[in-house]
Amino acid sequence: MDSSITDTKIKGVKLVQTTDFFYPNVDDPYWQGRISAANVLSDLYAMGVPDVDNVLMLLGICRDPRMLRSDRDAAARLMMEGFRDTCAQAGTCVKGGQTVMSPWFILGGVATTVQSSVAIIYPTASRPGDVLVLTKPLGTQVASNVHVWLKGREQKPERWDRVANIITEEEAVAAYETQILTMSRLNRTAAKLARKYGAHGCTDVTGFGLLGHAQNLASNQKRPVEFVIHTIPVIKKMADVNARVNYRLLEGKSAETSGGLLIALPRDRAHLLVDELQRLDGWPAWIVGDVQPTFDTTARTARIISDPTVVEVDYRSYDHWNEDGNAEVVGWEEGWERFADERDN
């Protein structure tokens, strides 16, 4: 399961808790903070728990002597700010944590809530006839690496040269900005809708890729079922890049960061969830697979069909949540100006 569930002294009340952390995978420390918080909270959302009672922040501050202290301090402050802002957006707050010196920046946390046992979506109840819904596009690992190759093309031109005839510099930046937006986006609305529409199981798609997490979810089912994935939504151009460098994206084995929820729910309710999520969050979701019966009573498996439908998901502009909670467009130059201001002050 994505979170631990512990009995409390109160009958019918459970303690739901998770912890996670990782290293920076984007350039902007503020957005890295937002991504890290969204990733931590997502494990609770995967249990159908939309309200988080407490968050602890875990921060490792880089002690690499090659990094100026002013840069280090500014990056740490902005990462913490982004983390706190996303927790506030989620209706919770950071109430403590731990900070250490580390060879690298590390950011993560612990998220905890107390929840009625009947309000938790246990990842065990999918049945033949259900469908699988995915609430974020895939391709974050590919988009992140393409951006690294673009930025480092003067030092290691051979990396960018491998894909330069497939994707333009502008498209590489647009894909990178899109993956930042999708990674920092909360799965909270999706968790609420999963409960509303009677989900039979749920997980979030992160480091093991779409297929890995689908297999893990399938293995926990009470009934013998097979998850058959027929559709793969991917950030625009990332499937083309993958065809050249092969991160096994279309095999469902490319790692994702702070990915979407993979939800098993009744077929007649899936379109309702997809449509409402689009209306509330402004982002699409997709019916990506079916839950099928299997005659092997010991089987609980997942697979991707040999020729899945690939849905290209268009780019989104880079934005920043202002003090009023509204999105405003901010280019990378302005993002780095904010970093410089924080560093110099």
C-alpha positions in Angstrom: 0.0 0.0 0.0 1.1 3.6 -0.5 0.7 4.5 3.2 0.8 2.7 6.5 -2.6 2.2 8.3 -2.4 1.7 12.0 -5.2 1.0 14.5 -5.8 3.6 17.1 -7.3 3.2 20.6 -10.5 4.6 19.2 -12.6 1.9 17.5 -13.0 2.5 13.7 -10.4 5.3 13.6 -7.1 4.7 11.8 -3.8 6.5 11.7 -2.7 6.9 8.1 0.9 7.9 7.5 3.5 8.1 4.8 7.1 9.3 4.3 9.1 10.1 1.2 12.0 12.2 0.0 14.1 12.6 -3.1 16.8 14.7 -4.7 16.3 17.7 -6.9 15.2 17.0 -10.4 14.4 20.6 -11.6 16.5 23.8 -11.6 14.1 26.1 -9.7 14.4 25.5 -5.9 10.9 27.0 -5.2 9.3 24.6 -7.6 11.4 21.7 -6.3 9.8 22.4 -2.9 6.3 22.3 -4.4 7.0 19.1 -6.2 8.4 17.4 -3.1 5.4 18.4 -1.0 3.0 17.2 -3.7 4.9 13.9 -3.9 4.7 13.3 -0.1 1.0 14.1 0.2 0.1 12.0 -2.8 0.6 8.7 -0.9 -2.3 9.7 1.4 -4.4 10.8 -1.6 -3.8 7.3 -3.0 -5.7 6.0 0.0 -8.6 8.3 -0.7 -7.6 10.6 2.1 -7.9 14.2 0.9 -7.3 15.9 4.3 -3.9 15.8 5.9 -3.7 16.6 9.6 0.1 17.1 10.0 3.2 17.4 7.8 6.8 17.2 8.9 9.6 18.4 6.6 12.8 16.5 6.0 15.5 18.7 4.6 19.1 17.9 3.7 21.2 21.0 2.9 24.0 20.6 0.4 27.4 21.0 2.0 29.4 20.6 -1.3 32.2 23.2 -1.0 31.8 24.0 -4.7 28.5 25.7 -3.9 28.6 29.2 -2.6 27.1 29.6 0.9 24.8 32.4 -0.4 23.5 30.1 -3.2 23.0 27.2 -0.8 21.1 29.3 1.8 18.9 30.9 -0.9 18.1 27.5 -2.5 17.2 26.0 0.9 14.9 28.9 1.8 13.1 28.7 -1.6 12.7 24.9 -1.3 11.2 25.3 2.1 8.9 28.1 0.9 7.7 26.0 -2.0 7.1 23.0 0.3 5.1 25.1 2.7 3.1 26.8 -0.1 1.9 23.4 -1.5 1.0 22.2 2.0 -1.0 25.4 2.5 -2.7 24.8 -0.8 -3.6 21.3 0.4 -5.2 22.7 3.5 -2.5 21.6 5.9 0.8 23.0 7.3 4.3 22.0 8.3 4.5 21.6 12.0 8.1 20.4 12.4 10.7 18.2 10.9 14.4 17.6 10.7 17.3 19.4 8.9 20.7 18.0 8.4 23.8 18.8 6.3 24.2 16.4 3.3 26.4 15.9 0.3 23.3 16.8 -1.8 20.1 18.6 -1.4 17.3 16.3 -0.2 13.7 17.3 0.4 10.7 15.3 1.6 8.6 14.8 4.6 6.1 12.8 6.7 2.4 13.2 6.2 -0.1 12.0 8.8 -3.9 12.0 9.2 -6.5 10.4 11.4 -9.3 8.9 9.4 -12.4 6.8 9.8 -11.7 3.3 8.5 -14.8 3.4 6.2 -13.5 6.5 4.5 -10.2 4.9 3.3 -9.9 3.4 -0.2 -8.2 0.1 0.5 -6.3 -1.1 -2.6 -8.0 -4.5 -2.7 -11.5 -4.4 -4.1 -11.2 -4.1 -7.9 -13.4 -6.5 -9.9 -13.8 -7.6 -13.5 -15.7 -4.9 -15.4 -13.9 -2.0 -13.7 -11.8 0.4 -15.7 -8.5 2.1 -14.9 -8.3 5.9 -14.8 -5.0 7.8 -14.8 -5.0 11.5 -13.7 -1.6 12.8 -14.9 0.4 12.3 -18.1 3.5 10.3 -18.2 7.0 11.3 -19.5 8.4 13.3 -16.6 11.7 11.4 -16.6 12.2 11.9 -20.3 11.3 15.6 -20.2 13.7 16.2 -17.3 16.6 14.5 -19.1 16.0 16.2 -22.4 16.2 19.5 -20.5 19.5 18.5 -18.9 20.9 17.6 -22.4 19.7 20.9 -23.7 21.4 22.9 -21.0 24.6 20.9 -21.1 24.9 20.7 -24.8 28.1 22.8 -24.8 29.9 20.4 -22.5 28.4 17.2 -23.8 26.9 17.9 -27.2 26.5 14.3 -28.2 23.5 13.9 -25.8 21.5 16.7 -27.3 22.6 15.8 -30.8 20.8 12.4 -30.4 17.4 14.1 -30.2 18.0 17.5 -31.8 16.3 16.4 -35.0 13.3 15.2 -33.1 12.5 18.0 -30.7 13.3 21.7 -30.9 14.9 23.7 -28.1 11.5 25.5 -27.6 9.7 22.2 -27.3 12.2 20.9 -24.9 11.7 23.9 -22.6 7.9 23.6 -23.0 8.0 19.9 -22.1 10.2 20.7 -19.1 7.8 23.4 -17.9 4.8 21.1 -18.4 6.4 18.4 -16.3 7.1 20.9 -13.5 3.4 21.8 -13.5 2.2 18.3 -13.5 4.6 17.1 -10.8 3.7 20.0 -8.5 0.0 19.6 -9.0 -1.8 18.0 -6.1 -3.7 14.7 -6.4 -6.2 16.0 -3.8 -9.1 16.6 -6.1 -8.6 13.2 -7.7 -8.7 11.6 -4.3 -11.9 13.3 -3.4 -13.5 12.2 -6.7 -12.2 8.6 -6.3 -14.2 8.4 -3.0 -17.2 10.2 -4.5 -17.4 7.7 -7.4 -16.8 4.6 -5.4 -13.2 3.6 -6.4 -12.3 0.0 -5.7 -8.6 0.6 -5.5 -6.0 3.3 -6.1 -2.3 4.0 -6.2 -0.1 6.8 -7.4 2.4 6.4 -10.3 5.9 7.3 -9.3 9.3 5.6 -9.4 8.3 2.2 -10.7 6.5 3.6 -13.7 2.9 3.0 -14.8 3.3 -0.8 -15.3 5.2 -1.3 -12.0 2.6 0.5 -9.9 -0.3 -1.2 -11.9 1.3 -4.6 -11.1 1.6 -3.7 -7.4 -2.0 -2.6 -7.2 -3.2 -5.7 -9.1 -1.2 -8.0 -6.7 -3.2 -6.7 -3.7 -6.6 -7.5 -5.1 -8.8 -10.0 -3.3 -10.3 -11.3 -6.6 -8.2 -12.9 -9.4 -8.0 -10.1 -12.0 -5.8 -8.8 -14.7 -5.2 -5.1 -15.3 -4.9 -4.6 -19.1 -3.6 -1.1 -20.1 -4.5 0.0 -23.6 -3.9 3.8 -23.5 -0.8 5.7 -22.5 -1.1 9.6 -22.2 2.3 11.2 -22.6 3.6 14.7 -22.6 3.9 16.0 -26.2 7.0 14.8 -28.1 8.2 12.6 -25.2 7.2 9.4 -27.0 9.2 10.5 -30.0 12.2 11.2 -27.9 11.8 7.9 -26.1 11.9 6.1 -29.5 15.4 7.4 -29.9 16.8 7.0 -26.3 14.4 4.3 -24.9 13.5 5.0 -21.3 10.9 2.2 -21.9 8.2 4.8 -21.6 5.7 3.0 -23.7 6.4 -0.2 -21.8 5.3 1.6 -18.6 8.7 1.3 -17.0 10.0 4.8 -17.2 10.2 6.3 -13.7 7.8 9.2 -12.9 8.0 11.8 -10.2 4.8 12.9 -8.3 2.7 11.2 -10.9 -1.1 10.9 -11.1 -3.4 8.5 -9.4 -4.3 5.2 -11.1 -7.8 4.5 -10.0 -9.9 1.3 -10.5 -13.6 2.1 -10.4 -16.9 1.0 -12.1 -17.0 1.6 -15.8 -20.3 3.6 -15.6 -18.7 6.1 -13.2 -15.3 6.6 -14.9 -16.4 9.3 -17.3 -18.1 11.2 -14.5 -14.8 11.3 -12.6 -12.8 12.3 -15.7 -15.2 15.1 -16.6 -15.4 16.5 -13.1 -11.7 16.4 -12.6 -11.3 18.4 -15.9 -13.8 20.9 -14.7 -12.4 21.4 -11.2 -8.6 21.1 -11.8 -8.5 22.2 -15.5 -6.4 19.1 -16.4 -7.5 16.0 -18.3 -7.6 12.4 -17.1 -7.9 9.3 -19.2 -9.4 5.8 -19.1 -6.3 3.8 -19.7 -7.2 0.2 -19.1 -9.7 -2.5 -18.1 -9.9 -4.9 -15.2 -10.5 -8.3 -16.7 -11.3 -11.7 -15.2 -8.7 -14.4 -15.2 -9.3 -18.2 -14.9 -6.2 -18.6 -12.9 -7.4 -18.1 -9.3 -3.9 -17.2 -8.1 -3.3 -14.6 -10.8 -3.3 -10.9 -10.0 -1.3 -9.3 -12.7 -1.0 -6.2 -15.0 0.2 -5.8 -18.6 0.2 -3.3 -21.4 -1.1 -4.4 -24.8 1.4 -4.8 -27.6 0.3 -1.7 -29.5 -1.2 0.8 -27.0 -2.9 4.0 -28.0 -0.5 6.9 -27.3 -2.3 10.2 -26.4 0.0 13.2 -26.8 -0.8 15.8 -24.0 -0.1 19.4 -25.0 2.3 21.7 -23.2 1.2 23.9 -20.4 2.8 27.3 -19.5 5.0 27.7 -16.5 3.0 29.4 -13.7 3.3 30.5 -10.1 0.6 30.7 -7.5 0.4 34.3 -6.3 -0.7 35.5 -2.9 -4.3 35.4 -4.0 -4.1 31.8 -4.9 -4.4 32.5 -8.6 -2.0 31.4 -11.3 0.3 33.9 -13.0 2.6 33.2 -15.8 6.3 33.5 -14.8 9.1 32.7 -17.2 12.3 31.0 -16.2 14.2 34.3 -16.3 11.9 35.7 -13.6 12.2 32.5 -11.6 15.9 32.9 -11.5 15.6 36.6 -10.6 13.6 35.5 -7.6 16.4 33.1 -6.7 19.0 35.8 -7.0 16.9 38.2 -4.9 16.6 35.5 -2.2 20.3 34.7 -2.4 21.4 38.4 -2.2 19.1 39.2 0.7 
